[in-house]
Amino acid sequence: MSKKQIRPSDLDQIFEVLMDECIHAKTYMAVCRGLLAADPVLLDLAPVFFGYSFFAHFYSAQMHANKLFDANKEAISVYRLMTAAAAHKTGFPHATSEQVVEAIRESEDELGRHKNKIGVLRIRRNNVLAHLSHDQVLKRENVNKISAITPTEVASLLELAVRIINRFDLLWSKGVTVSILPNDDDFRRVFEMMKKQRIAEIEAHEKEFGPDSIVVFPRPR
């Protein structure tokens, strides 16, 4: 038996680690959504910081998603979980072997429908995020075209991973994990403080120079 073969006793830890990856990635995406929806007046106060923050979180989410859908046969991933479920289908405490096989079939169908976008994730990882590939340097337009992916598409793949992991965890432990980090939108407090401070600065300026000042500052909404 290979030392890297998954044993039934390993499954609890695998469910936990895979779901942690989902939670980290979804938290990064929550910050991305918050930045995309934020008041442009506030974002323009520190465009470099907020611009780089968005892409740092977006790229991090993609790397976590790549780990979840890693095709390496020795990596712990959604695919490896399904392989382990097939190998130990008779050992699931809360499901028959037929139910485990059906869960594998449902998961394979879902993965098949998302195959193209999972492929795009791998292209981005191998050419842009994890490596500076030859093509990315010398044929950048081609790589950018075939590796384009949106925040909505990344979020959709993360929800797919959550569904598959919870599908098997339910059969194994009769439980599921809520894949949301509490207070993942606490960045809103920062924007609220920025808004109050900016309005106070504008009002102080208007009080000093009057409404006819040649300098007009846009107000946060």
N, C-alpha and C positions, 0 to 999 in steps of 0.2 A: 504494500500500500504506500502510495506517495505521501511524503510528509506534508505536502501542500494540499492534500485532499481534505475537503470539508467534512467534519464529523457532525453528527446530530447535536453533540454538546457544544458545538461552535455557533449554532444558529442564533441563539439569544444575543451574543456579542455582535454578530454580523448585522442583525436587524438594527441594533443600537447604533452601530458605526455608520451604516448606510443612511439611516434617518438623520443622524447628525449632519451628514453632508448635505442632505436636503434642506435642513433648517438653516445652516450657514448660507447656502446659496439663495434661499428664499429671502433671507434677511438682507443680503446684498441687493437683491432685486427690489425689495421694499424701499430701500434708500434711493435706488435709481428712479422708481416711480415717483417718489416724493420730490426729487430734484426736477424731474420732467414737468411736474404739476406746480412747482413753486412759482411764486410771483417773479417775473423777469426783472422787475425793479430791484428786488432784493438780490437776485443772482448777479445782477450787474455791478453790485457793490464789491464783489470779489470774483470776477469771472474766471480767473485762472484757477483759483481754489475749487470753485464749484464745478468747473468743466473737468478738471482732472479728477475730482472726487467721483463724478458720474462714471467716467470711463474706468477708474480703478475698481469701483464696485461691479460694474458690468463685466469687466474682464475676469474678476474673481469668481463671479457667479458662473461664468462659462467654464472656468477650470474645474469648479466643483461638479458641474454637470458632466464634464468629460470624464471625471472619475466615476460617476454613477453609471455611465454608459461605456466604460472602458472595454474594448474588445479583447484586451490581453487575457488569455485564458487563465493566467495565474493571479490576476488582479481581483480583488473583492469588488464586485459590481452587481448591478441588477441581473446581468446575464449569468454570472457565477452563482447568484442566489437561486436562479431558476434551475440551473444544472444540479445544484445541491438538492433542491426540492424534488427533482426527478429521481435522483439517486436514493433519496430517503423517503419516498412517497408513502411507504407503509408505516412510517414512524411518526407521522404528525398526530399529536395527541387529540386534536379537535377536528379531524377530518379523515374521511376515507381516502384510499389511494385514488379512487375515481375523482373525488373532489379536487385533489391536488393536481391531477392530470388536467382537469378542466381549467383550473387556475393558470396552469402553464400555457394552455391553449389560448385563453383570453389575453394573457400577457404577450404572447408571441404575436397575436393579431394586432394588438395596440402598437407594439414595437414596429411591426411591419408598416403600419400606417404612418409612422413618424420616421421611417428609415432615412428619408432624404435629409431631414433636418439634423438627425443624429450624425449623418455623414458630413454635413456642413460643420458641425461642432468639431469633428475630428480634423477637418481641413484647417480650421482656425487654430486648433491647438498645435498641429504639426508644422504649420507654416508661419504663424503669427504670434501666438501666445507663449508657447513653450520653447520654440526654436525660431531663429531668424533664417528661414530657408533661402536657398538659392533663388527660387522663383519669386519669393516675397521681395527680394532685393532687386532682381533684374526683370521680373515680369509682374510688378506689383498690381497693375490694373487687372490682369487676369485673375490673380489670387483674390483680390478684393471682390471681384464679381462673383466668383464661385463660392466664396466664404461669407457672403453677406447674411447676417441674421439679426433679427430685431429683438428688443427686450420682451415683446409679447411672445415671440416664438421660444425664447429661452425659458420664460415663465411656464409656458405650456409643457415643455419637456420636463421641467422640474415637477410639475403636477403629475405627469405620467409616472415618473420614478416613485413619487409618494404613493400613488394608487397601487403600483405593483408590489412595493415593499409591504404596505399595509394588507394587501390581499393575502400574502403568504403568512404574515405575522398573525393575522386573524385565525388562520388555520392551525398555526403552531401554538400560539399562546392565548388565543381567544381575546386578543386585545389589539388596539390600533393606536398610533401616535398622532397627536395633533402637531402638524409640521410648521408651527408658527412660534417664533421667539416672542415672549411677552414684551410689550413696549417697543416693537420693531419700528414704530413710527415716532419715537421720541425726538427725532430731528425737528418735528413740528414746533417744539418748545424753542429751539434755536431760532427758527424763522419768526416766531411770535416776538421774541426778545429783540431781534433785528428790526422788525416792523415798528415796535414801540420806540426804539432808539432813533430810527430814521425819521419818524414823524416828529419826534421831539426836536431833532436837529432842524428840520424844515420849518417848524413853527417858530423856533428861536430865530432863524434867519429872517423869516417874514416879519417878526416883531421888531427886529433891529432895522431892516431896510424897507419895510412896507410892502404892500401888494404890487407896487410898480417896479420892483427890483428887476434889473436886466438879467439876473440869473434866476431861472425857474427850475426847481428840482421836481422830477416826477414823484408822485406820492405812491407808496405801496397800496395795493388794493385791500 
